[in-house]
Amino acid sequence: MLVPLKDDNPLQVIRFQGVTAGIVAVNVAIFLFTGAVSRPEFSSAIAASWGVVPVELFSPAMHVPVSLEPVPEPLTLITYMFLHGGWLHLLFNMAFLWVFADNIEDAFGHTGFMLFYLLCGISAGFIHALMLPTSQLPVIGASGAVSGVLGAYVLLFPKARLWVFFYLPIPFRIPAIIVLGLWFVLQIMGVFTPVVEGQMVAWWAHIGGFLTGLLLTIVLRSRLLVRT
């Protein structure tokens, strides 16, 4: 288990990561409404209605009836990234986002970062569905979009030092390229790991989001506010 604590990478352009804070606040607020204080069956219906269901995304005729009115399938590529299945799911995603996204927001600017984040999330959800087109399991969570942030971070700040927990309750201070390189290897390994019943991890969304963030950063690097 890899848990980031903080980095030693100060902001250079913006004064505060307002968009990052806003994304965290929206995710927490939606979780409180849809997950933490609602009935389990209501939360399951929300995941099925507003999460990405690959078979429905590519084959609308395969729609599985749910108790809530679903949003149009293409729109679930946005709505899914603001839903979470439990406190740990939410906390892990928001921890990664808070540690890494401030510097990416600093580099892209507030508006640019918001667009970058959404594009990474959309791409991550689409790639997951593309790799598992017959799956009827809904995918929810910010991890695909957050993975895009990690892809940008490892390219822009590979030498930044990170404080992390890695399986032991002792923090380690490690260069970003090692931490995020290890994280990406774990995602690749996850694709080939047997699925445990009731525990689905969207490995392809993580991989797709990371590669999307990497590619977007390469393409836009000359226009970024922070030059590295």
MIRO-352098 format. One record per residue: residue in one letter; chain; y, x, z of N, C-alpha, C in turn; residue number from 0. Coordinates in Angstrom, 3 decimals, decimal comma, padded with zeros to 6 digits. Layout:
# MIRO-352098
MARSE; a; A; Y; X; Z; Y; X; Z; Y; X; Z; NUM
...
# end
This chain:
# MIRO-352098
MARSE; m; A; -001,189; 000,841; 000,000; 000,000; 000,000; 000,000; 001,246; 000,881; 000,000; 0
MARSE; l; A; 002,130; 000,638; -000,946; 003,343; 001,423; -001,106; 004,543; 000,552; -000,759; 1
MARSE; v; A; 005,311; 000,967; 000,236; 006,473; 000,189; 000,672; 007,700; 001,094; 000,692; 2
MARSE; p; A; 008,717; 000,809; -000,148; 009,937; 001,629; -000,134; 010,837; 001,241; 001,033; 3
MARSE; l; A; 011,486; 002,222; 001,633; 012,394; 001,980; 002,747; 013,856; 002,160; 002,339; 4
MARSE; k; A; 014,167; 003,276; 001,713; 015,524; 003,552; 001,267; 015,493; 004,770; 000,355; 5
MARSE; d; A; 016,620; 004,955; -000,356; 016,749; 006,161; -001,161; 018,015; 006,911; -000,753; 6
MARSE; d; A; 018,099; 008,160; -001,182; 019,285; 008,974; -000,909; 020,112; 009,072; -002,193; 7
MARSE; n; A; 020,532; 007,936; -002,694; 021,169; 007,861; -004,002; 022,391; 006,948; -003,910; 8
MARSE; p; A; 023,560; 007,487; -003,569; 024,747; 006,657; -003,346; 025,291; 006,039; -004,635; 9
MARSE; l; A; 025,998; 004,925; -004,486; 026,654; 004,284; -005,620; 027,782; 005,169; -006,128; 10
MARSE; q; A; 028,031; 005,124; -007,434; 029,063; 005,963; -008,030; 030,220; 005,166; -008,624; 11
MARSE; v; A; 029,953; 003,934; -009,071; 030,974; 003,157; -009,774; 031,349; 001,889; -009,012; 12
MARSE; i; A; 030,365; 001,035; -008,745; 030,651; -000,220; -008,046; 030,730; 000,030; -006,541; 13
MARSE; r; A; 031,392; -000,886; -005,850; 031,505; -000,751; -004,393; 030,328; -001,384; -003,668; 14
MARSE; f; A; 029,774; -002,427; -004,248; 028,672; -003,139; -003,589; 027,822; -003,794; -004,657; 15
MARSE; q; A; 026,515; -003,832; -004,424; 025,556; -004,409; -005,370; 025,535; -005,924; -005,247; 16
MARSE; g; A; 026,621; -006,565; -005,675; 026,774; -008,003; -005,495; 025,744; -008,829; -006,235; 17
MARSE; v; A; 025,389; -008,449; -007,450; 024,401; -009,206; -008,216; 023,030; -009,077; -007,567; 18
MARSE; t; A; 022,681; -007,876; -007,142; 021,402; -007,671; -006,452; 021,325; -008,542; -005,199; 19
MARSE; a; A; 022,388; -008,536; -004,410; 022,421; -009,363; -003,195; 022,299; -010,838; -003,547; 20
MARSE; g; A; 022,948; -011,243; -004,643; 022,863; -012,634; -005,066; 021,458; -013,020; -005,481; 21
MARSE; i; A; 020,771; -012,134; -006,201; 019,392; -012,412; -006,617; 018,490; -012,548; -005,402; 22
MARSE; v; A; 018,658; -011,664; -004,434; 017,871; -011,760; -003,198; 018,138; -013,087; -002,500; 23
MARSE; a; A; 019,405; -013,467; -002,385; 019,772; -014,719; -001,700; 019,177; -015,928; -002,415; 24
MARSE; v; A; 019,234; -015,953; -003,733; 018,684; -017,082; -004,498; 017,174; -017,161; -004,314; 25
MARSE; n; A; 016,481; -016,016; -004,367; 015,033; -016,023; -004,176; 014,645; -016,532; -002,789; 26
MARSE; v; A; 015,371; -016,087; -001,770; 015,069; -016,539; -000,411; 015,342; -018,030; -000,266; 27
MARSE; a; A; 016,469; -018,496; -000,813; 016,818; -019,909; -000,701; 015,791; -020,795; -001,403; 28
MARSE; i; A; 015,368; -020,396; -002,601; 014,379; -021,184; -003,336; 013,039; -021,169; -002,607; 29
MARSE; f; A; 012,687; -020,022; -002,030; 011,424; -019,968; -001,292; 011,462; -020,887; -000,067; 30
MARSE; l; A; 012,574; -020,895; 000,636; 012,690; -021,763; 001,805; 012,526; -023,230; 001,424; 31
MARSE; f; A; 013,028; -023,585; 000,251; 012,924; -024,970; -000,194; 011,539; -025,300; -000,740; 32
MARSE; t; A; 010,972; -024,385; -001,532; 009,725; -024,696; -002,235; 008,463; -024,257; -001,514; 33
MARSE; g; A; 008,591; -023,274; -000,623; 007,376; -022,735; -000,034; 007,305; -022,794; 001,463; 34
MARSE; a; A; 008,331; -022,282; 002,129; 008,240; -022,110; 003,572; 008,284; -023,413; 004,340; 35
MARSE; v; A; 009,006; -024,415; 003,842; 009,182; -025,639; 004,632; 008,602; -026,860; 003,924; 36
MARSE; s; A; 007,805; -026,657; 002,898; 007,239; -027,787; 002,172; 005,730; -027,833; 002,333; 37
MARSE; r; A; 005,152; -028,938; 001,913; 003,695; -029,094; 002,000; 003,017; -028,173; 000,997; 38
MARSE; p; A; 001,846; -027,619; 001,327; 001,143; -026,719; 000,403; 000,917; -027,331; -000,971; 39
MARSE; e; A; 000,576; -028,628; -000,998; 000,311; -029,250; -002,294; 001,583; -029,338; -003,140; 40
MARSE; f; A; 002,732; -029,464; -002,475; 004,009; -029,484; -003,181; 004,297; -028,112; -003,782; 41
MARSE; s; A; 004,037; -027,052; -003,011; 004,241; -025,692; -003,501; 003,337; -025,396; -004,685; 42
MARSE; s; A; 002,085; -025,840; -004,631; 001,158; -025,627; -005,744; 001,628; -026,347; -006,993; 43
MARSE; a; A; 002,167; -027,547; -006,814; 002,665; -028,305; -007,964; 003,866; -027,617; -008,587; 44
MARSE; i; A; 004,732; -027,031; -007,756; 005,891; -026,306; -008,271; 005,445; -025,094; -009,076; 45
MARSE; a; A; 004,459; -024,350; -008,555; 003,957; -023,175; -009,271; 003,386; -023,575; -010,625; 46
MARSE; a; A; 002,633; -024,671; -010,678; 002,021; -025,118; -011,924; 003,058; -025,667; -012,898; 47
MARSE; s; A; 004,143; -026,232; -012,376; 005,158; -026,850; -013,222; 006,188; -025,853; -013,719; 48
MARSE; w; A; 006,592; -024,915; -012,853; 007,707; -024,016; -013,169; 007,293; -022,551; -013,265; 49
MARSE; g; A; 006,006; -022,279; -013,040; 005,492; -020,933; -013,270; 005,025; -020,777; -014,711; 50
MARSE; v; A; 004,742; -019,539; -015,110; 004,241; -019,272; -016,460; 002,730; -019,489; -016,481; 51
MARSE; v; A; 002,296; -020,479; -017,253; 000,863; -020,732; -017,457; 000,552; -020,320; -018,896; 52
MARSE; p; A; -000,110; -019,176; -019,095; -000,288; -018,640; -020,452; -000,831; -019,624; -021,464; 53
MARSE; v; A; -001,879; -020,358; -021,126; -002,489; -021,260; -022,094; -001,518; -022,354; -022,511; 54
MARSE; e; A; -000,632; -022,767; -021,603; 000,348; -023,801; -021,934; 001,506; -023,217; -022,740; 55
MARSE; l; A; 001,845; -021,965; -022,479; 002,950; -021,335; -023,197; 002,629; -021,224; -024,683; 56
MARSE; f; A; 001,393; -020,874; -025,007; 001,010; -020,681; -026,405; 000,346; -021,911; -027,024; 57
MARSE; s; A; -000,158; -022,817; -026,182; -000,829; -024,018; -026,691; -000,358; -025,223; -025,883; 58
MARSE; p; A; 000,826; -025,775; -026,215; 001,376; -026,901; -025,444; 000,412; -028,071; -025,312; 59
MARSE; a; A; -000,484; -028,234; -026,272; -001,438; -029,338; -026,211; -002,414; -029,176; -025,058; 60
MARSE; m; A; -002,525; -027,958; -024,524; -003,448; -027,689; -023,420; -002,818; -027,970; -022,064; 61
MARSE; h; A; -001,694; -028,665; -022,040; -000,953; -028,908; -020,800; -001,840; -029,543; -019,732; 62
MARSE; v; A; -001,790; -028,961; -018,537; -002,551; -029,482; -017,397; -001,621; -030,387; -016,578; 63
MARSE; p; A; -001,967; -031,674; -016,401; -001,082; -032,597; -015,678; -000,804; -032,130; -014,248; 64
MARSE; v; A; 000,449; -032,279; -013,811; 000,840; -031,948; -012,443; 001,684; -033,084; -011,909; 65
MARSE; s; A; 001,885; -033,067; -010,577; 002,579; -034,180; -009,942; 004,090; -034,110; -010,100; 66
MARSE; l; A; 004,613; -032,957; -010,526; 006,042; -032,807; -010,739; 006,337; -032,712; -012,225; 67
MARSE; e; A; 007,537; -033,092; -012,609; 007,929; -032,988; -014,007; 008,119; -031,524; -014,371; 68
MARSE; p; A; 007,318; -030,986; -015,284; 007,454; -029,569; -015,629; 008,678; -029,315; -016,502; 69
MARSE; v; A; 009,176; -028,099; -016,439; 010,259; -027,705; -017,338; 009,628; -027,314; -018,675; 70
MARSE; p; A; 010,405; -027,285; -019,772; 009,838; -026,834; -021,060; 009,197; -025,462; -020,897; 71
MARSE; e; A; 008,059; -025,275; -021,528; 007,288; -024,048; -021,316; 008,086; -022,767; -021,546; 72
MARSE; p; A; 008,896; -022,654; -022,610; 009,671; -021,412; -022,773; 010,597; -021,134; -021,588; 73
MARSE; l; A; 011,093; -022,185; -020,950; 012,007; -022,011; -019,823; 011,293; -021,463; -018,593; 74
MARSE; t; A; 009,982; -021,630; -018,515; 009,246; -021,097; -017,353; 009,306; -019,572; -017,315; 75
MARSE; l; A; 009,628; -018,942; -018,460; 009,773; -017,485; -018,467; 010,981; -017,041; -017,646; 76
MARSE; i; A; 011,844; -017,980; -017,301; 012,960; -017,694; -016,396; 012,671; -018,231; -014,997; 77
MARSE; t; A; 012,211; -019,478; -014,920; 012,028; -020,099; -013,605; 010,963; -019,405; -012,773; 78
MARSE; y; A; 009,941; -018,843; -013,428; 008,828; -018,262; -012,665; 009,263; -017,105; -011,791; 79
MARSE; m; A; 010,292; -016,370; -012,233; 010,667; -015,161; -011,503; 011,472; -015,446; -010,234; 80
MARSE; f; A; 011,769; -016,713; -009,968; 012,479; -017,081; -008,745; 011,588; -017,854; -007,774; 81
MARSE; l; A; 010,288; -017,860; -008,034; 009,322; -018,540; -007,166; 008,385; -017,526; -006,533; 82
MARSE; h; A; 007,963; -017,796; -005,291; 007,034; -016,884; -004,614; 005,983; -017,678; -003,846; 83
MARSE; g; A; 004,812; -017,069; -003,718; 003,682; -017,764; -003,127; 003,507; -017,593; -001,629; 84
MARSE; g; A; 004,349; -016,800; -000,983; 004,233; -016,594; 000,455; 005,278; -015,597; 000,928; 85
MARSE; w; A; 005,387; -015,462; 002,259; 006,390; -014,564; 002,826; 006,179; -013,117; 002,396; 86
MARSE; l; A; 004,936; -012,648; 002,407; 004,676; -011,262; 002,025; 005,021; -011,020; 000,557; 87
MARSE; h; A; 004,650; -011,976; -000,284; 004,979; -011,892; -001,709; 006,493; -011,747; -001,894; 88
MARSE; l; A; 007,241; -012,573; -001,198; 008,705; -012,531; -001,281; 009,263; -011,232; -000,709; 89
MARSE; l; A; 008,805; -010,839; 000,478; 009,367; -009,674; 001,155; 009,116; -008,384; 000,395; 90
MARSE; f; A; 007,914; -008,229; -000,159; 007,617; -007,017; -000,923; 008,508; -006,927; -002,159; 91
MARSE; n; A; 008,624; -008,035; -002,878; 009,458; -008,015; -004,079; 010,922; -007,741; -003,747; 92
MARSE; m; A; 011,426; -008,362; -002,690; 012,828; -008,171; -002,346; 013,083; -006,780; -001,776; 93
MARSE; a; A; 012,087; -006,195; -001,110; 012,234; -004,825; -000,602; 012,383; -003,843; -001,756; 94
MARSE; f; A; 011,520; -003,966; -002,754; 011,612; -003,095; -003,931; 012,938; -003,314; -004,648; 95
MARSE; l; A; 013,324; -004,574; -004,783; 014,570; -004,881; -005,482; 015,763; -004,267; -004,753; 96
MARSE; w; A; 015,826; -004,428; -003,452; 016,981; -003,955; -002,688; 017,101; -002,434; -002,704; 97
MARSE; v; A; 015,968; -001,743; -002,621; 016,000; -000,277; -002,585; 016,417; 000,311; -003,931; 98
MARSE; f; A; 015,916; -000,268; -005,025; 016,107; 000,365; -006,333; 017,216; -000,263; -007,183; 99
MARSE; a; A; 017,501; -001,525; -006,989; 018,384; -002,209; -007,934; 019,860; -001,856; -007,777; 100
MARSE; d; A; 020,278; -001,391; -006,597; 021,704; -001,107; -006,431; 022,178; -000,035; -007,403; 101
MARSE; n; A; 021,381; 001,009; -007,590; 021,770; 002,083; -008,511; 021,689; 001,647; -009,969; 102
MARSE; i; A; 020,783; 000,736; -010,277; 020,692; 000,231; -011,646; 021,856; -000,711; -011,927; 103
MARSE; e; A; 022,237; -001,500; -010,949; 023,436; -002,323; -011,100; 024,674; -001,439; -011,243; 104
MARSE; d; A; 024,692; -000,343; -010,515; 025,784; 000,625; -010,613; 025,873; 001,190; -012,029; 105
MARSE; a; A; 024,725; 001,446; -012,647; 024,692; 002,037; -013,979; 025,024; 001,026; -015,074; 106
MARSE; f; A; 024,512; -000,186; -014,947; 024,700; -001,197; -015,990; 025,971; -002,021; -015,796; 107
MARSE; g; A; 026,523; -002,021; -014,584; 027,615; -002,945; -014,286; 027,039; -004,283; -013,862; 108
MARSE; h; A; 027,857; -005,112; -013,238; 027,349; -006,365; -012,673; 026,755; -007,283; -013,746; 109
MARSE; t; A; 027,537; -007,580; -014,787; 027,058; -008,494; -015,832; 025,891; -007,892; -016,602; 110
MARSE; g; A; 026,016; -006,628; -016,959; 024,943; -005,961; -017,691; 023,653; -005,947; -016,912; 111
MARSE; f; A; 023,749; -005,735; -015,595; 022,535; -005,714; -014,782; 021,883; -007,087; -014,723; 112
MARSE; m; A; 022,689; -008,142; -014,609; 022,118; -009,485; -014,567; 021,339; -009,775; -015,839; 113
MARSE; l; A; 021,902; -009,416; -016,988; 021,214; -009,626; -018,260; 019,964; -008,753; -018,354; 114
MARSE; f; A; 020,085; -007,516; -017,915; 018,940; -006,592; -017,912; 017,802; -007,153; -017,071; 115
MARSE; y; A; 018,113; -007,625; -015,880; 017,112; -008,159; -014,961; 016,390; -009,354; -015,582; 116
MARSE; l; A; 017,148; -010,273; -016,160; 016,540; -011,459; -016,763; 015,681; -011,095; -017,970; 117
MARSE; l; A; 016,157; -010,182; -018,801; 015,377; -009,765; -019,968; 014,061; -009,117; -019,557; 118
MARSE; c; A; 014,103; -008,287; -018,516; 012,866; -007,663; -018,025; 011,897; -008,709; -017,513; 119
MARSE; g; A; 012,411; -009,692; -016,786; 011,547; -010,748; -016,262; 010,942; -011,600; -017,359; 120
MARSE; i; A; 011,758; -011,958; -018,348; 011,257; -012,751; -019,477; 010,178; -011,979; -020,232; 121
MARSE; s; A; 010,454; -010,715; -020,522; 009,486; -009,883; -021,237; 008,202; -009,725; -020,439; 122
MARSE; a; A; 008,325; -009,520; -019,129; 007,141; -009,342; -018,283; 006,249; -010,579; -018,309; 123
MARSE; g; A; 006,862; -011,757; -018,184; 006,092; -012,997; -018,213; 005,428; -013,221; -019,563; 124
MARSE; f; A; 006,149; -012,907; -020,632; 005,602; -013,090; -021,974; 004,440; -012,135; -022,223; 125
MARSE; i; A; 004,597; -010,873; -021,825; 003,534; -009,897; -022,035; 002,284; -010,277; -021,234; 126
MARSE; h; A; 002,483; -010,751; -019,999; 001,334; -011,213; -019,214; 000,595; -012,321; -019,956; 127
MARSE; a; A; 001,356; -013,307; -020,451; 000,734; -014,416; -021,167; 000,077; -013,944; -022,455; 128
MARSE; l; A; 000,682; -012,990; -023,124; 000,130; -012,462; -024,375; -001,205; -011,756; -024,144; 129
MARSE; m; A; -001,315; -011,051; -023,017; -002,542; -010,323; -022,722; -003,641; -011,224; -022,159; 130
MARSE; l; A; -003,259; -012,360; -021,583; -004,233; -013,294; -021,008; -003,945; -014,701; -021,531; 131
MARSE; p; A; -004,035; -014,907; -022,840; -003,555; -016,152; -023,452; -004,330; -017,410; -023,076; 132
MARSE; t; A; -005,542; -017,267; -022,561; -006,335; -018,453; -022,210; -006,284; -018,782; -020,722; 133
MARSE; s; A; -005,535; -017,999; -019,962; -005,479; -018,222; -018,513; -004,746; -019,523; -018,181; 134
MARSE; q; A; -005,324; -020,285; -017,258; -004,694; -021,518; -016,782; -004,022; -021,316; -015,427; 135
MARSE; l; A; -004,024; -020,082; -014,924; -003,436; -019,805; -013,625; -001,933; -019,554; -013,762; 136
MARSE; p; A; -001,108; -020,252; -013,000; 000,337; -020,028; -013,086; 000,726; -018,691; -012,467; 137
MARSE; v; A; 001,645; -018,001; -013,100; 002,179; -016,745; -012,596; 003,583; -016,996; -012,073; 138
MARSE; i; A; 003,841; -016,572; -010,848; 005,168; -016,705; -010,256; 005,541; -015,388; -009,573; 139
MARSE; g; A; 006,818; -015,190; -009,353; 007,267; -014,026; -008,600; 008,254; -013,174; -009,380; 140
MARSE; a; A; 009,054; -012,423; -008,630; 010,079; -011,571; -009,216; 009,548; -010,210; -009,628; 141
MARSE; s; A; 008,272; -009,938; -009,413; 007,770; -008,577; -009,589; 007,895; -008,059; -011,014; 142
MARSE; g; A; 007,777; -008,930; -012,017; 007,931; -008,474; -013,386; 009,340; -007,962; -013,650; 143
MARSE; a; A; 010,336; -008,719; -013,206; 011,730; -008,301; -013,367; 012,018; -007,055; -012,533; 144
MARSE; v; A; 011,504; -007,033; -011,312; 011,700; -005,869; -010,444; 011,052; -004,635; -011,046; 145
MARSE; s; A; 009,927; -004,813; -011,706; 009,265; -003,678; -012,366; 010,164; -003,081; -013,441; 146
MARSE; g; A; 010,935; -003,930; -014,120; 011,895; -003,424; -015,087; 012,944; -002,544; -014,436; 147
MARSE; v; A; 013,369; -002,912; -013,239; 014,310; -002,099; -012,472; 013,693; -000,742; -012,155; 148
MARSE; l; A; 012,415; -000,742; -011,801; 011,733; 000,518; -011,504; 011,665; 001,407; -012,746; 149
MARSE; g; A; 011,422; 000,798; -013,903; 011,380; 001,561; -015,134; 012,707; 002,234; -015,426; 150
MARSE; a; A; 013,807; 001,509; -015,193; 015,132; 002,091; -015,394; 015,406; 003,197; -014,382; 151
MARSE; y; A; 014,989; 002,978; -013,153; 015,266; 003,936; -012,076; 014,563; 005,267; -012,336; 152
MARSE; v; A; 013,298; 005,214; -012,730; 012,551; 006,460; -012,914; 013,121; 007,268; -014,075; 153
MARSE; l; A; 013,727; 006,597; -015,038; 014,333; 007,309; -016,159; 015,689; 007,900; -015,783; 154
MARSE; l; A; 016,492; 007,122; -015,037; 017,853; 007,562; -014,723; 017,928; 008,480; -013,507; 155
MARSE; f; A; 017,048; 008,266; -012,532; 017,144; 009,016; -011,273; 015,786; 009,580; -010,850; 156
MARSE; p; A; 015,121; 010,341; -011,699; 013,772; 010,823; -011,364; 013,741; 011,762; -010,170; 157
MARSE; k; A; 014,849; 012,459; -009,898; 014,867; 013,427; -008,806; 015,399; 012,849; -007,490; 158
MARSE; a; A; 015,813; 011,588; -007,504; 016,282; 010,961; -006,266; 015,168; 010,970; -005,232; 159
MARSE; r; A; 015,530; 011,175; -003,984; 014,523; 011,221; -002,922; 014,399; 009,852; -002,264; 160
MARSE; l; A; 013,161; 009,417; -002,081; 012,870; 008,094; -001,526; 012,103; 008,226; -000,217; 161
MARSE; w; A; 012,457; 007,374; 000,728; 011,667; 007,239; 001,941; 010,717; 006,063; 001,753; 162
MARSE; v; A; 009,417; 006,316; 001,876; 008,415; 005,277; 001,649; 007,314; 005,348; 002,702; 163
MARSE; f; A; 006,667; 004,191; 002,898; 005,390; 004,140; 003,603; 004,308; 004,111; 002,540; 164
MARSE; f; A; 003,288; 004,936; 002,694; 002,161; 004,914; 001,758; 000,869; 004,931; 002,556; 165
MARSE; y; A; 000,363; 003,746; 002,858; -000,874; 003,515; 003,594; -000,806; 003,919; 005,071; 166
MARSE; l; A; 000,069; 004,810; 005,456; 000,192; 005,233; 006,845; 001,529; 004,772; 007,413; 167
MARSE; p; A; 001,591; 004,479; 008,725; 002,853; 004,030; 009,348; 003,809; 005,192; 009,608; 168
MARSE; i; A; 003,813; 006,152; 008,711; 004,683; 007,326; 008,816; 005,481; 007,424; 007,524; 169
MARSE; p; A; 006,802; 007,428; 007,574; 007,578; 007,503; 006,336; 007,520; 008,890; 005,706; 170
MARSE; f; A; 007,423; 008,903; 004,376; 007,442; 010,136; 003,609; 008,694; 010,159; 002,734; 171
MARSE; r; A; 009,254; 011,346; 002,553; 010,412; 011,498; 001,662; 009,931; 012,198; 000,391; 172
MARSE; i; A; 009,909; 011,443; -000,707; 009,259; 011,890; -001,937; 010,182; 011,631; -003,124; 173
MARSE; p; A; 010,176; 012,508; -004,135; 010,971; 012,274; -005,341; 010,575; 010,964; -006,033; 174
MARSE; a; A; 011,558; 010,300; -006,621; 011,328; 009,000; -007,252; 010,270; 009,076; -008,347; 175
MARSE; i; A; 010,266; 010,156; -009,115; 009,334; 010,233; -010,235; 007,884; 010,249; -009,753; 176
MARSE; i; A; 007,640; 010,791; -008,563; 006,283; 010,796; -008,011; 005,924; 009,411; -007,485; 177
MARSE; v; A; 006,856; 008,809; -006,738; 006,601; 007,486; -006,157; 006,364; 006,453; -007,255; 178
MARSE; l; A; 007,274; 006,401; -008,225; 007,178; 005,377; -009,257; 006,099; 005,708; -010,280; 179
MARSE; g; A; 005,838; 006,990; -010,486; 004,713; 007,359; -011,336; 003,398; 006,905; -010,729; 180
MARSE; l; A; 003,250; 007,114; -009,414; 002,056; 006,663; -008,710; 001,959; 005,150; -008,760; 181
MARSE; w; A; 003,098; 004,484; -008,545; 003,114; 003,017; -008,596; 002,625; 002,526; -009,955; 182
MARSE; f; A; 003,082; 003,145; -011,037; 002,686; 002,698; -012,378; 001,199; 002,946; -012,611; 183
MARSE; v; A; 000,686; 004,075; -012,142; -000,751; 004,355; -012,272; -001,566; 003,280; -011,544; 184
MARSE; l; A; -001,094; 002,862; -010,385; -001,796; 001,816; -009,628; -001,822; 000,500; -010,395; 185
MARSE; q; A; -000,759; 000,218; -011,154; -000,740; -001,013; -011,950; -001,767; -000,930; -013,077; 186
MARSE; i; A; -001,857; 000,234; -013,716; -002,856; 000,421; -014,780; -004,266; 000,263; -014,215; 187
MARSE; m; A; -004,488; 000,860; -013,042; -005,801; 000,739; -012,400; -006,098; -000,716; -012,057; 188
MARSE; g; A; -005,063; -001,451; -011,668; -005,248; -002,843; -011,285; -005,795; -003,708; -012,414; 189
MARSE; v; A; -005,418; -003,373; -013,656; -005,905; -004,134; -014,807; -007,425; -004,090; -014,873; 190
MARSE; f; A; -008,005; -002,963; -014,463; -009,454; -002,779; -014,561; -010,179; -003,061; -013,246; 191
MARSE; t; A; -009,452; -003,565; -012,255; -010,052; -003,886; -010,964; -010,616; -005,300; -010,999; 192
MARSE; p; A; -011,848; -005,516; -010,540; -012,417; -006,870; -010,518; -011,519; -007,824; -009,738; 193
MARSE; v; A; -011,360; -009,022; -010,267; -010,510; -010,023; -009,638; -011,211; -010,608; -008,423; 194
MARSE; v; A; -010,521; -010,607; -007,278; -011,037; -011,224; -006,061; -010,603; -012,674; -006,044; 195
MARSE; e; A; -011,530; -013,566; -005,791; -011,219; -014,999; -005,820; -010,065; -015,318; -004,879; 196
MARSE; g; A; -009,077; -016,024; -005,407; -007,923; -016,427; -004,603; -006,842; -015,364; -004,507; 197
MARSE; q; A; -007,067; -014,191; -005,111; -006,076; -013,107; -005,055; -005,805; -012,595; -006,464; 198
MARSE; m; A; -004,815; -013,211; -007,107; -004,487; -012,789; -008,466; -003,181; -012,004; -008,448; 199
MARSE; v; A; -003,207; -010,827; -009,034; -002,007; -010,007; -009,188; -001,717; -009,907; -010,683; 200
MARSE; a; A; -000,482; -010,163; -011,064; -000,109; -010,147; -012,484; 000,166; -008,714; -012,929; 201
MARSE; w; A; -000,922; -007,942; -013,064; -000,761; -006,526; -013,407; -000,043; -006,341; -014,731; 202
MARSE; w; A; -000,369; -007,185; -015,712; 000,256; -007,043; -017,023; 001,748; -007,351; -016,972; 203
MARSE; a; A; 002,150; -008,246; -016,094; 003,582; -008,527; -015,931; 004,291; -007,305; -015,362; 204
MARSE; h; A; 003,652; -006,623; -014,406; 004,232; -005,410; -013,829; 004,364; -004,319; -014,896; 205
MARSE; i; A; 003,292; -004,120; -015,657; 003,306; -003,087; -016,692; 004,332; -003,431; -017,773; 206
MARSE; g; A; 004,323; -004,686; -018,217; 005,258; -005,113; -019,250; 006,704; -005,029; -018,813; 207
MARSE; g; A; 006,978; -005,424; -017,574; 008,342; -005,338; -017,059; 008,811; -003,900; -016,962; 208
MARSE; f; A; 007,946; -003,032; -016,464; 008,286; -001,613; -016,319; 008,612; -000,986; -017,674; 209
MARSE; l; A; 007,757; -001,222; -018,659; 007,969; -000,644; -019,990; 009,215; -001,232; -020,654; 210
MARSE; t; A; 009,475; -002,517; -020,413; 010,688; -003,132; -020,955; 011,933; -002,493; -020,358; 211
MARSE; g; A; 011,933; -002,306; -019,026; 013,068; -001,659; -018,376; 013,280; -000,252; -018,880; 212
MARSE; l; A; 012,195; 000,466; -019,085; 012,259; 001,829; -019,608; 012,871; 001,837; -021,009; 213
MARSE; l; A; 012,378; 000,944; -021,867; 012,846; 000,899; -023,251; 014,315; 000,479; -023,329; 214
MARSE; l; A; 014,689; -000,557; -022,590; 016,079; -001,010; -022,615; 017,023; 000,099; -022,141; 215
MARSE; t; A; 016,605; 000,837; -021,140; 017,445; 001,911; -020,612; 017,583; 003,046; -021,622; 216
MARSE; i; A; 016,506; 003,358; -022,313; 016,579; 004,385; -023,352; 017,557; 003,965; -024,448; 217
MARSE; v; A; 017,460; 002,708; -024,878; 018,311; 002,209; -025,957; 019,780; 002,157; -025,543; 218
MARSE; l; A; 020,037; 001,763; -024,289; 021,412; 001,542; -023,832; 021,991; 002,700; -023,041; 219
MARSE; r; A; 021,255; 003,773; -022,914; 021,654; 004,855; -022,014; 023,053; 005,394; -022,290; 220
MARSE; s; A; 023,414; 005,505; -023,550; 024,727; 006,076; -023,884; 025,881; 005,156; -023,493; 221
MARSE; r; A; 025,597; 003,889; -023,189; 026,635; 002,922; -022,845; 026,716; 002,662; -021,343; 222
MARSE; l; A; 025,867; 003,289; -020,563; 025,829; 003,021; -019,138; 027,054; 003,591; -018,443; 223
MARSE; l; A; 027,413; 002,976; -017,316; 028,573; 003,419; -016,542; 028,287; 004,723; -015,804; 224
MARSE; v; A; 027,013; 004,898; -015,407; 026,600; 006,105; -014,708; 025,845; 006,979; -015,676; 225
MARSE; r; A; 026,314; 008,184; -015,925; 025,658; 009,116; -016,832; 024,801; 010,079; -016,025; 226
MARSE; t; A; 023,546; 010,250; -016,432; 022,646; 011,153; -015,713; 022,051; 012,161; -016,676; 227
# end
